[in-house]
């Protein structure tokens, strides 16, 4: 089978061999922008996502399962005897993808029997697990960390109960300073976070470094609340040692 000339037939043969009920829809693209509507929803942080975003595919096939799951199939760029296949994101609010790992796609051979076996074994289990996690997040959204109160022209920080340091700011120049100190922006929580894994001393040193760098550009830092001091551990009272009678000489 020619991988370049017979994508539509290959897609139908593959769909017929996957578990469940799948159909195939074949599309040709006259230009790169025609494929963006589909490739922008590829649920992949690896090679499949890169290829779909950086190459002109020319044509594609979308495999759809009866429950709404969808896979994108296209020629592997520069490898005429192989295809690439990856999951497409469900039509769900972005917050539902919080902490859900991408079910990265795979490269498959042009033999539909072998390809179906690889998709069934390597891709579908990851995809189905990711879909279940998204559905759970939609039904029961994970709690968000309470963001510090935003103060105009400043960086507002707060210690979270789990030890992470959160920060928010409306000062564009301050974001580079936060990134440089190890803070990472988390869209779901809508704030920068410095992980608790750094430990108290390292976190304090990084917060102090941020404060000093921001002071040079005229940006202040607020911290509320201050880092709580761990309560002393109450040790149980030691039981009295029983007196030992001296032996009579």
The 8 nearest C-alpha neighbors of each residue, nearest first, counted from 0:
[[1, 2, 109, 5, 110, 9, 4, 80],
 [2, 0, 4, 3, 5, 80, 109, 79],
 [3, 1, 80, 79, 4, 5, 6, 109],
 [4, 2, 1, 5, 79, 6, 74, 80],
 [3, 5, 1, 2, 6, 0, 7, 8],
 [4, 6, 7, 8, 1, 2, 3, 9],
 [5, 7, 9, 8, 10, 2, 4, 3],
 [6, 8, 10, 9, 5, 25, 11, 60],
 [9, 7, 11, 10, 5, 6, 12, 13],
 [8, 10, 6, 12, 11, 7, 13, 5],
 [11, 9, 13, 7, 8, 12, 6, 14],
 [12, 10, 14, 8, 13, 9, 23, 15],
 [11, 13, 9, 15, 10, 14, 111, 8],
 [12, 14, 10, 111, 16, 11, 15, 115],
 [15, 13, 11, 21, 16, 17, 12, 22],
 [14, 16, 12, 13, 17, 11, 21, 22],
 [17, 15, 13, 14, 115, 18, 12, 112],
 [16, 18, 14, 115, 15, 19, 13, 119],
 [19, 17, 16, 20, 119, 21, 15, 14],
 [18, 20, 17, 21, 64, 65, 16, 15],
 [19, 21, 64, 65, 18, 22, 17, 15],
 [22, 20, 64, 14, 63, 62, 65, 19],
 [23, 21, 63, 62, 14, 64, 24, 20],
 [22, 24, 62, 11, 61, 10, 63, 60],
 [25, 23, 61, 60, 62, 26, 22, 7],
 [24, 26, 60, 7, 59, 23, 61, 27],
 [27, 25, 59, 58, 60, 28, 24, 61],
 [26, 28, 58, 57, 59, 29, 25, 56],
 [29, 27, 57, 58, 30, 33, 34, 26],
 [28, 30, 27, 57, 33, 31, 58, 32],
 [31, 29, 28, 33, 32, 57, 55, 34],
 [30, 32, 55, 33, 34, 28, 35, 29],
 [31, 33, 35, 34, 30, 36, 28, 29],
 [34, 32, 31, 30, 28, 35, 29, 36],
 [33, 35, 32, 36, 37, 31, 38, 28],
 [36, 34, 38, 37, 32, 39, 33, 31],
 [35, 37, 34, 39, 38, 33, 40, 32],
 [36, 38, 35, 39, 40, 34, 41, 87],
 [37, 39, 35, 41, 40, 51, 36, 34],
 [40, 38, 35, 37, 41, 36, 52, 51],
 [39, 41, 38, 88, 87, 37, 42, 36],
 [42, 40, 87, 38, 43, 39, 86, 48],
 [43, 41, 87, 88, 86, 101, 40, 102],
 [42, 44, 103, 48, 101, 45, 41, 102],
 [43, 45, 48, 103, 101, 42, 46, 49],
 [46, 44, 48, 43, 47, 49, 103, 104],
 [45, 47, 49, 48, 50, 44, 104, 43],
 [48, 46, 50, 49, 45, 104, 51, 43],
 [47, 49, 43, 51, 46, 50, 45, 44],
 [48, 50, 46, 52, 47, 51, 53, 45],
 [51, 49, 47, 53, 52, 48, 54, 46],
 [50, 52, 48, 49, 38, 53, 54, 47],
 [51, 53, 49, 50, 54, 48, 38, 39],
 [52, 54, 50, 51, 49, 55, 48, 56],
 [55, 53, 50, 56, 51, 52, 76, 31],
 [54, 56, 31, 57, 53, 30, 51, 34],
 [57, 55, 58, 54, 73, 59, 74, 51],
 [58, 56, 28, 55, 27, 29, 59, 30],
 [57, 59, 27, 28, 56, 26, 73, 60],
 [60, 58, 73, 26, 72, 25, 27, 61],
 [59, 61, 25, 72, 24, 71, 26, 23],
 [62, 60, 71, 24, 70, 23, 72, 63],
 [61, 63, 23, 70, 69, 22, 21, 60],
 [62, 64, 69, 22, 21, 68, 61, 23],
 [65, 63, 21, 68, 66, 67, 20, 69],
 [64, 66, 67, 20, 21, 63, 68, 19],
 [67, 65, 64, 68, 63, 20, 69, 19],
 [66, 68, 64, 65, 69, 63, 89, 21],
 [69, 67, 64, 63, 66, 70, 65, 89],
 [70, 68, 63, 62, 87, 86, 64, 67],
 [69, 71, 86, 62, 85, 61, 87, 72],
 [70, 72, 61, 85, 84, 60, 86, 62],
 [73, 71, 84, 60, 59, 83, 61, 70],
 [72, 74, 59, 83, 82, 75, 60, 84],
 [75, 73, 82, 76, 83, 81, 2, 3],
 [74, 76, 82, 83, 78, 81, 73, 77],
 [77, 75, 78, 74, 50, 54, 79, 56],
 [76, 78, 79, 75, 74, 81, 80, 54],
 [77, 79, 75, 76, 80, 81, 74, 82],
 [80, 78, 2, 81, 3, 77, 75, 74],
 [81, 79, 2, 78, 109, 108, 1, 82],
 [82, 80, 108, 109, 75, 79, 78, 107],
 [81, 83, 74, 75, 107, 73, 106, 108],
 [84, 82, 106, 75, 73, 72, 105, 107],
 [85, 83, 72, 71, 104, 105, 106, 70],
 [84, 86, 104, 71, 70, 47, 103, 105],
 [85, 87, 70, 42, 41, 69, 71, 104],
 [88, 86, 41, 42, 40, 69, 70, 89],
 [87, 89, 42, 40, 41, 90, 86, 69],
 [88, 90, 91, 87, 68, 130, 67, 69],
 [91, 89, 88, 92, 93, 40, 87, 67],
 [90, 92, 89, 93, 95, 137, 88, 133],
 [93, 91, 94, 95, 90, 96, 137, 89],
 [92, 94, 95, 96, 91, 97, 187, 90],
 [93, 95, 96, 92, 97, 187, 136, 140],
 [94, 96, 136, 133, 137, 93, 97, 92],
 [97, 95, 99, 94, 93, 133, 98, 136],
 [96, 98, 99, 95, 94, 187, 93, 136],
 [99, 97, 96, 100, 95, 132, 187, 133],
 [100, 98, 96, 97, 129, 101, 132, 133],
 [101, 99, 102, 98, 129, 96, 103, 97],
 [100, 102, 103, 43, 42, 99, 44, 129],
 [103, 101, 126, 125, 43, 100, 104, 42],
 [104, 102, 43, 101, 45, 44, 85, 42],
 [105, 103, 85, 84, 47, 43, 122, 86],
 [104, 106, 84, 83, 107, 85, 47, 103],
 [105, 107, 83, 82, 84, 81, 108, 104],
 [106, 108, 114, 82, 81, 83, 105, 109],
 [109, 107, 81, 110, 114, 82, 80, 113],
 [108, 110, 81, 80, 111, 2, 82, 0],
 [109, 111, 108, 113, 112, 114, 0, 9],
 [112, 110, 114, 13, 113, 115, 12, 109],
 [113, 111, 115, 114, 110, 116, 16, 13],
 [114, 112, 116, 115, 111, 110, 117, 108],
 [113, 115, 111, 117, 107, 116, 112, 108],
 [116, 114, 118, 112, 117, 113, 13, 17],
 [115, 117, 113, 119, 114, 118, 120, 112],
 [118, 116, 120, 114, 119, 115, 121, 113],
 [119, 117, 122, 115, 121, 120, 116, 123],
 [120, 118, 116, 123, 117, 121, 115, 122],
 [119, 121, 117, 118, 116, 122, 123, 124],
 [120, 122, 118, 117, 119, 123, 124, 125],
 [123, 121, 118, 125, 124, 126, 119, 120],
 [122, 124, 126, 119, 125, 127, 118, 121],
 [123, 125, 127, 126, 122, 128, 121, 120],
 [126, 124, 102, 128, 123, 127, 122, 129],
 [125, 127, 123, 102, 129, 128, 124, 122],
 [126, 128, 130, 124, 129, 125, 123, 131],
 [127, 129, 131, 125, 130, 126, 124, 132],
 [130, 128, 132, 126, 131, 127, 125, 99],
 [131, 129, 127, 133, 132, 128, 126, 134],
 [130, 132, 134, 128, 129, 133, 135, 127],
 [133, 131, 135, 129, 134, 130, 136, 128],
 [134, 132, 136, 130, 95, 135, 131, 96],
 [133, 135, 137, 131, 132, 136, 130, 138],
 [136, 134, 132, 138, 137, 133, 139, 131],
 [137, 135, 140, 139, 133, 95, 134, 138],
 [136, 138, 134, 95, 135, 139, 140, 133],
 [137, 139, 135, 136, 134, 140, 133, 95],
 [138, 140, 136, 137, 135, 141, 134, 142],
 [139, 141, 136, 137, 138, 142, 95, 135],
 [140, 142, 139, 136, 143, 97, 95, 137],
 [143, 141, 140, 144, 188, 139, 145, 187],
 [144, 142, 188, 145, 141, 187, 146, 140],
 [143, 145, 188, 146, 142, 159, 189, 165],
 [144, 146, 143, 147, 188, 159, 165, 189],
 [145, 147, 144, 190, 148, 165, 189, 188],
 [148, 146, 157, 156, 155, 149, 167, 166],
 [149, 147, 150, 146, 155, 167, 156, 157],
 [148, 150, 155, 167, 147, 168, 151, 154],
 [151, 149, 153, 152, 148, 155, 154, 168],
 [150, 152, 153, 149, 169, 168, 170, 154],
 [151, 153, 170, 150, 218, 169, 154, 168],
 [152, 154, 219, 218, 151, 150, 220, 168],
 [155, 153, 168, 220, 167, 219, 221, 156],
 [154, 156, 221, 167, 166, 220, 147, 149],
 [157, 155, 166, 222, 165, 147, 221, 223],
 [156, 158, 223, 165, 222, 164, 147, 224],
 [159, 157, 164, 163, 226, 162, 165, 224],
 [158, 160, 163, 162, 161, 164, 157, 165],
 [161, 159, 162, 158, 163, 227, 164, 144],
 [160, 162, 159, 163, 195, 158, 164, 194],
 [161, 163, 195, 159, 160, 158, 164, 194],
 [164, 162, 195, 194, 159, 193, 161, 158],
 [163, 165, 158, 193, 192, 157, 159, 162],
 [166, 164, 192, 157, 156, 191, 190, 158],
 [167, 165, 156, 191, 155, 190, 192, 147],
 [168, 166, 190, 155, 154, 149, 191, 147],
 [169, 167, 154, 170, 153, 149, 155, 166],
 [168, 170, 171, 152, 151, 167, 153, 154],
 [171, 169, 173, 168, 172, 152, 153, 174],
 [170, 172, 173, 174, 169, 175, 168, 176],
 [173, 171, 174, 170, 175, 176, 216, 213],
 [174, 172, 176, 171, 170, 175, 177, 213],
 [173, 175, 177, 176, 172, 171, 178, 170],
 [176, 174, 178, 177, 173, 172, 179, 171],
 [177, 175, 179, 173, 174, 178, 180, 209],
 [178, 176, 174, 180, 182, 179, 175, 173],
 [179, 177, 182, 175, 181, 180, 176, 183],
 [178, 180, 176, 177, 181, 175, 182, 174],
 [181, 179, 177, 178, 182, 205, 176, 209],
 [180, 182, 178, 179, 193, 183, 177, 205],
 [181, 183, 193, 178, 192, 177, 191, 180],
 [184, 182, 191, 192, 178, 185, 181, 193],
 [183, 185, 191, 190, 192, 186, 182, 189],
 [186, 184, 188, 187, 190, 189, 191, 183],
 [187, 185, 189, 188, 184, 190, 94, 191],
 [186, 188, 189, 185, 94, 97, 143, 190],
 [187, 189, 143, 186, 185, 190, 144, 146],
 [190, 188, 186, 187, 185, 146, 191, 184],
 [189, 191, 167, 188, 166, 184, 185, 165],
 [190, 192, 184, 166, 183, 165, 182, 185],
 [191, 193, 165, 182, 183, 164, 194, 184],
 [192, 194, 182, 164, 163, 181, 165, 195],
 [195, 193, 163, 196, 192, 197, 164, 162],
 [194, 196, 163, 162, 197, 198, 193, 161],
 [195, 197, 194, 198, 163, 162, 193, 199],
 [198, 196, 195, 201, 202, 194, 199, 200],
 [197, 199, 196, 201, 195, 200, 202, 162],
 [198, 200, 202, 201, 203, 197, 195, 162],
 [201, 199, 203, 202, 198, 204, 197, 205],
 [200, 202, 204, 203, 199, 198, 197, 205],
 [201, 203, 205, 199, 204, 200, 197, 198],
 [204, 202, 206, 200, 205, 201, 207, 199],
 [203, 205, 201, 207, 202, 206, 208, 200],
 [206, 204, 208, 202, 207, 203, 180, 209],
 [205, 207, 209, 203, 208, 204, 202, 210],
 [206, 208, 210, 204, 205, 209, 203, 211],
 [209, 207, 205, 211, 206, 210, 204, 212],
 [210, 208, 206, 212, 207, 211, 213, 205],
 [209, 211, 207, 213, 208, 212, 214, 220],
 [212, 210, 214, 208, 209, 213, 207, 215],
 [213, 211, 209, 215, 214, 210, 208, 216],
 [212, 214, 218, 210, 215, 216, 211, 209],
 [213, 215, 217, 211, 218, 216, 212, 210],
 [216, 214, 213, 212, 217, 211, 218, 210],
 [217, 215, 213, 214, 218, 212, 172, 173],
 [216, 218, 214, 215, 213, 219, 153, 152],
 [219, 217, 213, 214, 153, 216, 152, 220],
 [218, 220, 153, 214, 154, 213, 217, 221],
 [221, 219, 154, 153, 155, 210, 222, 218],
 [220, 222, 155, 156, 154, 223, 219, 153],
 [221, 223, 156, 157, 224, 225, 155, 220],
 [224, 222, 157, 225, 156, 221, 158, 147],
 [223, 225, 157, 222, 158, 226, 227, 156],
 [224, 226, 223, 227, 222, 158, 157, 228],
 [225, 227, 158, 228, 224, 157, 223, 162],
 [228, 226, 225, 229, 224, 158, 230, 160],
 [227, 229, 230, 226, 225, 231, 199, 224],
 [230, 228, 227, 231, 232, 226, 199, 162],
 [229, 231, 228, 232, 227, 233, 234, 226],
 [232, 230, 233, 229, 228, 234, 227, 235],
 [231, 233, 234, 230, 229, 235, 228, 236],
 [234, 232, 231, 235, 236, 230, 237, 229],
 [233, 235, 232, 236, 237, 231, 238, 230],
 [236, 234, 237, 233, 238, 232, 239, 231],
 [235, 237, 238, 234, 233, 239, 240, 232],
 [236, 238, 235, 239, 234, 240, 233, 241],
 [239, 237, 236, 240, 235, 241, 234, 242],
 [240, 238, 241, 237, 242, 236, 243, 235],
 [239, 241, 242, 238, 237, 243, 236, 244],
 [242, 240, 239, 243, 238, 244, 237, 245],
 [241, 243, 240, 244, 239, 245, 238, 246],
 [242, 244, 241, 245, 240, 246, 239, 247],
 [243, 245, 246, 242, 247, 241, 248, 240],
 [246, 244, 243, 247, 248, 242, 241, 240],
 [245, 247, 248, 244, 243, 242, 241, 240],
 [248, 246, 245, 244, 243, 242, 241, 240],
 [247, 246, 245, 244, 243, 242, 241, 240]]
